Structures are given as C-alpha cells and as structure tokens.
Amino acid sequence: MTDLEAWGWLFYLIGVPAILGAIIAFDVLRERHCSEAKKPDSA
C-alpha cells in the first residue's frame, strides 16, 4: 500500500462518517427549529 492509498483510506474512514453525521445533525436541527417555530408559544 502506498502513502497515497493510506491517506485515501484514512480520509474515507474519517470523512464519510463525519459528512454523514453533519448532514444528519443539520437536518435534525432544522427540523427541530421548524417545529418550534410552528407550534404556539403556550408552554
């Protein structure tokens, strides 16, 4: 395995879960923000 391949795998193993996690977190936060904005402030 060359140095470039090692860095490629390292980037893949760390980057893919990080990107997916960021997308999911962004989606959850946006969903929560929308639902909070929609519901009346009765609490």
PDB file with one MODEL, atoms N, CA, C and O in Angstrom:
MODEL        1
ATOM      1  N   MET A   1       0.856  -1.209   0.000  1.00  0.00           N
ATOM      2  CA  MET A   1       0.000   0.000   0.000  1.00  0.00           C
ATOM      3  C   MET A   1       0.883   1.247   0.000  1.00  0.00           C
ATOM      4  O   MET A   1       1.810   1.359   0.802  1.00  0.00           O
ATOM      5  N   THR A   2       0.596   2.163  -0.884  1.00  0.00           N
ATOM      6  CA  THR A   2       1.385   3.393  -0.960  1.00  0.00           C
ATOM      7  C   THR A   2       0.888   4.415   0.060  1.00  0.00           C
ATOM      8  O   THR A   2      -0.181   4.260   0.650  1.00  0.00           O
ATOM      9  N   ASP A   3       1.684   5.455   0.250  1.00  0.00           N
ATOM     10  CA  ASP A   3       1.310   6.528   1.171  1.00  0.00           C
ATOM     11  C   ASP A   3      -0.015   7.163   0.747  1.00  0.00           C
ATOM     12  O   ASP A   3      -0.869   7.467   1.580  1.00  0.00           O
ATOM     13  N   LEU A   4      -0.167   7.355  -0.552  1.00  0.00           N
ATOM     14  CA  LEU A   4      -1.375   7.998  -1.063  1.00  0.00           C
ATOM     15  C   LEU A   4      -2.605   7.159  -0.759  1.00  0.00           C
ATOM     16  O   LEU A   4      -3.651   7.690  -0.384  1.00  0.00           O
ATOM     17  N   GLU A   5      -2.476   5.835  -0.924  1.00  0.00           N
ATOM     18  CA  GLU A   5      -3.598   4.942  -0.622  1.00  0.00           C
ATOM     19  C   GLU A   5      -3.934   4.976   0.867  1.00  0.00           C
ATOM     20  O   GLU A   5      -5.104   4.961   1.248  1.00  0.00           O
ATOM     21  N   ALA A   6      -2.909   5.020   1.693  1.00  0.00           N
ATOM     22  CA  ALA A   6      -3.141   5.069   3.136  1.00  0.00           C
ATOM     23  C   ALA A   6      -3.904   6.336   3.521  1.00  0.00           C
ATOM     24  O   ALA A   6      -4.857   6.289   4.299  1.00  0.00           O
ATOM     25  N   TRP A   7      -3.469   7.471   2.962  1.00  0.00           N
ATOM     26  CA  TRP A   7      -4.174   8.729   3.241  1.00  0.00           C
ATOM     27  C   TRP A   7      -5.596   8.687   2.699  1.00  0.00           C
ATOM     28  O   TRP A   7      -6.520   9.220   3.314  1.00  0.00           O
ATOM     29  N   GLY A   8      -5.766   8.045   1.533  1.00  0.00           N
ATOM     30  CA  GLY A   8      -7.098   7.920   0.939  1.00  0.00           C
ATOM     31  C   GLY A   8      -8.044   7.141   1.848  1.00  0.00           C
ATOM     32  O   GLY A   8      -9.185   7.547   2.070  1.00  0.00           O
ATOM     33  N   TRP A   9      -7.550   6.011   2.372  1.00  0.00           N
ATOM     34  CA  TRP A   9      -8.386   5.219   3.268  1.00  0.00           C
ATOM     35  C   TRP A   9      -8.670   5.973   4.564  1.00  0.00           C
ATOM     36  O   TRP A   9      -9.785   5.932   5.084  1.00  0.00           O
ATOM     37  N   LEU A  10      -7.658   6.656   5.076  1.00  0.00           N
ATOM     38  CA  LEU A  10      -7.839   7.428   6.308  1.00  0.00           C
ATOM     39  C   LEU A  10      -8.908   8.492   6.109  1.00  0.00           C
ATOM     40  O   LEU A  10      -9.793   8.665   6.947  1.00  0.00           O
ATOM     41  N   PHE A  11      -8.814   9.205   4.988  1.00  0.00           N
ATOM     42  CA  PHE A  11      -9.802  10.237   4.680  1.00  0.00           C
ATOM     43  C   PHE A  11     -11.190   9.624   4.525  1.00  0.00           C
ATOM     44  O   PHE A  11     -12.183  10.186   4.987  1.00  0.00           O
ATOM     45  N   TYR A  12     -11.247   8.464   3.870  1.00  0.00           N
ATOM     46  CA  TYR A  12     -12.534   7.796   3.641  1.00  0.00           C
ATOM     47  C   TYR A  12     -13.154   7.362   4.961  1.00  0.00           C
ATOM     48  O   TYR A  12     -14.337   7.605   5.199  1.00  0.00           O
ATOM     49  N   LEU A  13     -12.367   6.724   5.820  1.00  0.00           N
ATOM     50  CA  LEU A  13     -12.895   6.197   7.077  1.00  0.00           C
ATOM     51  C   LEU A  13     -13.325   7.305   8.031  1.00  0.00           C
ATOM     52  O   LEU A  13     -14.280   7.139   8.791  1.00  0.00           O
ATOM     53  N   ILE A  14     -12.620   8.438   7.991  1.00  0.00           N
ATOM     54  CA  ILE A  14     -12.961   9.546   8.895  1.00  0.00           C
ATOM     55  C   ILE A  14     -13.946  10.510   8.245  1.00  0.00           C
ATOM     56  O   ILE A  14     -14.877  10.994   8.888  1.00  0.00           O
ATOM     57  N   GLY A  15     -13.728  10.777   6.973  1.00  0.00           N
ATOM     58  CA  GLY A  15     -14.507  11.811   6.289  1.00  0.00           C
ATOM     59  C   GLY A  15     -15.948  11.427   6.041  1.00  0.00           C
ATOM     60  O   GLY A  15     -16.851  12.237   6.253  1.00  0.00           O
ATOM     61  N   VAL A  16     -16.180  10.192   5.590  1.00  0.00           N
ATOM     62  CA  VAL A  16     -17.542   9.785   5.234  1.00  0.00           C
ATOM     63  C   VAL A  16     -18.474   9.826   6.445  1.00  0.00           C
ATOM     64  O   VAL A  16     -19.537  10.440   6.357  1.00  0.00           O
ATOM     65  N   PRO A  17     -18.119   9.194   7.585  1.00  0.00           N
ATOM     66  CA  PRO A  17     -18.997   9.296   8.759  1.00  0.00           C
ATOM     67  C   PRO A  17     -19.163  10.733   9.248  1.00  0.00           C
ATOM     68  O   PRO A  17     -20.235  11.113   9.719  1.00  0.00           O
ATOM     69  N   ALA A  18     -18.098  11.531   9.135  1.00  0.00           N
ATOM     70  CA  ALA A  18     -18.177  12.926   9.576  1.00  0.00           C
ATOM     71  C   ALA A  18     -19.164  13.707   8.706  1.00  0.00           C
ATOM     72  O   ALA A  18     -19.963  14.491   9.217  1.00  0.00           O
ATOM     73  N   ILE A  19     -19.104  13.490   7.397  1.00  0.00           N
ATOM     74  CA  ILE A  19     -20.002  14.200   6.481  1.00  0.00           C
ATOM     75  C   ILE A  19     -21.443  13.746   6.706  1.00  0.00           C
ATOM     76  O   ILE A  19     -22.356  14.569   6.771  1.00  0.00           O
ATOM     77  N   LEU A  20     -21.644  12.427   6.824  1.00  0.00           N
ATOM     78  CA  LEU A  20     -22.993  11.906   7.070  1.00  0.00           C
ATOM     79  C   LEU A  20     -23.532  12.434   8.397  1.00  0.00           C
ATOM     80  O   LEU A  20     -24.697  12.821   8.489  1.00  0.00           O
ATOM     81  N   GLY A  21     -22.685  12.448   9.420  1.00  0.00           N
ATOM     82  CA  GLY A  21     -23.106  12.954  10.728  1.00  0.00           C
ATOM     83  C   GLY A  21     -23.487  14.427  10.665  1.00  0.00           C
ATOM     84  O   GLY A  21     -24.461  14.851  11.287  1.00  0.00           O
ATOM     85  N   ALA A  22     -22.718  15.203   9.912  1.00  0.00           N
ATOM     86  CA  ALA A  22     -23.015  16.627   9.776  1.00  0.00           C
ATOM     87  C   ALA A  22     -24.344  16.836   9.062  1.00  0.00           C
ATOM     88  O   ALA A  22     -25.136  17.692   9.456  1.00  0.00           O
ATOM     89  N   ILE A  23     -24.591  16.053   8.009  1.00  0.00           N
ATOM     90  CA  ILE A  23     -25.846  16.175   7.268  1.00  0.00           C
ATOM     91  C   ILE A  23     -27.031  15.814   8.161  1.00  0.00           C
ATOM     92  O   ILE A  23     -28.041  16.517   8.175  1.00  0.00           O
ATOM     93  N   ILE A  24     -26.902  14.711   8.907  1.00  0.00           N
ATOM     94  CA  ILE A  24     -27.991  14.275   9.787  1.00  0.00           C
ATOM     95  C   ILE A  24     -28.233  15.305  10.881  1.00  0.00           C
ATOM     96  O   ILE A  24     -29.378  15.650  11.172  1.00  0.00           O
ATOM     97  N   ALA A  25     -27.152  15.799  11.489  1.00  0.00           N
ATOM     98  CA  ALA A  25     -27.290  16.787  12.564  1.00  0.00           C
ATOM     99  C   ALA A  25     -27.954  18.055  12.035  1.00  0.00           C
ATOM    100  O   ALA A  25     -28.825  18.621  12.695  1.00  0.00           O
ATOM    101  N   PHE A  26     -27.547  18.501  10.850  1.00  0.00           N
ATOM    102  CA  PHE A  26     -28.125  19.702  10.253  1.00  0.00           C
ATOM    103  C   PHE A  26     -29.616  19.494  10.002  1.00  0.00           C
ATOM    104  O   PHE A  26     -30.428  20.383  10.260  1.00  0.00           O
ATOM    105  N   ASP A  27     -29.969  18.310   9.496  1.00  0.00           N
ATOM    106  CA  ASP A  27     -31.367  18.005   9.203  1.00  0.00           C
ATOM    107  C   ASP A  27     -32.194  17.990  10.488  1.00  0.00           C
ATOM    108  O   ASP A  27     -33.300  18.530  10.525  1.00  0.00           O
ATOM    109  N   VAL A  28     -31.657  17.374  11.535  1.00  0.00           N
ATOM    110  CA  VAL A  28     -32.372  17.297  12.816  1.00  0.00           C
ATOM    111  C   VAL A  28     -32.555  18.692  13.404  1.00  0.00           C
ATOM    112  O   VAL A  28     -33.641  19.036  13.869  1.00  0.00           O
ATOM    113  N   LEU A  29     -31.490  19.493  13.384  1.00  0.00           N
ATOM    114  CA  LEU A  29     -31.577  20.845  13.937  1.00  0.00           C
ATOM    115  C   LEU A  29     -32.586  21.686  13.163  1.00  0.00           C
ATOM    116  O   LEU A  29     -33.362  22.434  13.760  1.00  0.00           O
ATOM    117  N   ARG A  30     -32.578  21.567  11.844  1.00  0.00           N
ATOM    118  CA  ARG A  30     -33.504  22.329  11.016  1.00  0.00           C
ATOM    119  C   ARG A  30     -34.940  21.884  11.298  1.00  0.00           C
ATOM    120  O   ARG A  30     -35.847  22.711  11.389  1.00  0.00           O
ATOM    121  N   GLU A  31     -35.134  20.578  11.434  1.00  0.00           N
ATOM    122  CA  GLU A  31     -36.468  20.048  11.719  1.00  0.00           C
ATOM    123  C   GLU A  31     -36.967  20.553  13.073  1.00  0.00           C
ATOM    124  O   GLU A  31     -38.124  20.950  13.208  1.00  0.00           O
ATOM    125  N   ARG A  32     -36.086  20.534  14.069  1.00  0.00           N
ATOM    126  CA  ARG A  32     -36.452  20.986  15.411  1.00  0.00           C
ATOM    127  C   ARG A  32     -36.778  22.477  15.391  1.00  0.00           C
ATOM    128  O   ARG A  32     -37.734  22.921  16.028  1.00  0.00           O
ATOM    129  N   HIS A  33     -35.982  23.240  14.660  1.00  0.00           N
ATOM    130  CA  HIS A  33     -36.197  24.688  14.569  1.00  0.00           C
ATOM    131  C   HIS A  33     -37.542  24.973  13.910  1.00  0.00           C
ATOM    132  O   HIS A  33     -38.279  25.857  14.347  1.00  0.00           O
ATOM    133  N   CYS A  34     -37.857  24.226  12.863  1.00  0.00           N
ATOM    134  CA  CYS A  34     -39.122  24.433  12.157  1.00  0.00           C
ATOM    135  C   CYS A  34     -40.301  24.081  13.053  1.00  0.00           C
ATOM    136  O   CYS A  34     -41.288  24.816  13.102  1.00  0.00           O
ATOM    137  N   SER A  35     -40.202  22.960  13.761  1.00  0.00           N
ATOM    138  CA  SER A  35     -41.317  22.531  14.605  1.00  0.00           C
ATOM    139  C   SER A  35     -41.502  23.500  15.773  1.00  0.00           C
ATOM    140  O   SER A  35     -42.629  23.737  16.206  1.00  0.00           O
ATOM    141  N   GLU A  36     -40.412  24.056  16.282  1.00  0.00           N
ATOM    142  CA  GLU A  36     -40.525  25.034  17.369  1.00  0.00           C
ATOM    143  C   GLU A  36     -41.146  26.329  16.873  1.00  0.00           C
ATOM    144  O   GLU A  36     -41.907  26.979  17.591  1.00  0.00           O
ATOM    145  N   ALA A  37     -40.821  26.694  15.657  1.00  0.00           N
ATOM    146  CA  ALA A  37     -41.363  27.927  15.093  1.00  0.00           C
ATOM    147  C   ALA A  37     -42.855  27.778  14.789  1.00  0.00           C
ATOM    148  O   ALA A  37     -43.612  28.744  14.884  1.00  0.00           O
ATOM    149  N   LYS A  38     -43.271  26.561  14.422  1.00  0.00           N
ATOM    150  CA  LYS A  38     -44.670  26.343  14.045  1.00  0.00           C
ATOM    151  C   LYS A  38     -45.586  26.304  15.262  1.00  0.00           C
ATOM    152  O   LYS A  38     -46.666  26.895  15.248  1.00  0.00           O
ATOM    153  N   LYS A  39     -45.154  25.603  16.322  1.00  0.00           N
ATOM    154  CA  LYS A  39     -46.060  25.407  17.454  1.00  0.00           C
ATOM    155  C   LYS A  39     -46.283  26.710  18.225  1.00  0.00           C
ATOM    156  O   LYS A  39     -45.359  27.513  18.352  1.00  0.00           O
ATOM    157  N   PRO A  40     -47.477  26.926  18.732  1.00  0.00           N
ATOM    158  CA  PRO A  40     -47.761  28.149  19.500  1.00  0.00           C
ATOM    159  C   PRO A  40     -46.992  28.182  20.815  1.00  0.00           C
ATOM    160  O   PRO A  40     -46.649  27.139  21.371  1.00  0.00           O
ATOM    161  N   ASP A  41     -46.731  29.365  21.296  1.00  0.00           N
ATOM    162  CA  ASP A  41     -45.907  29.536  22.495  1.00  0.00           C
ATOM    163  C   ASP A  41     -46.773  29.475  23.749  1.00  0.00           C
ATOM    164  O   ASP A  41     -46.924  30.466  24.463  1.00  0.00           O
ATOM    165  N   SER A  42     -47.342  28.294  24.005  1.00  0.00           N
ATOM    166  CA  SER A  42     -48.256  28.158  25.140  1.00  0.00           C
ATOM    167  C   SER A  42     -47.560  27.602  26.369  1.00  0.00           C
ATOM    168  O   SER A  42     -48.097  27.695  27.473  1.00  0.00           O
ATOM    169  N   ALA A  43     -46.362  27.018  26.203  1.00  0.00           N
ATOM    170  CA  ALA A  43     -45.667  26.376  27.313  1.00  0.00           C
ATOM    171  C   ALA A  43     -45.227  27.411  28.356  1.00  0.00           C
ATOM    172  O   ALA A  43     -44.623  27.051  29.366  1.00  0.00           O
TER     173      ALA A  43
ENDMDL
END
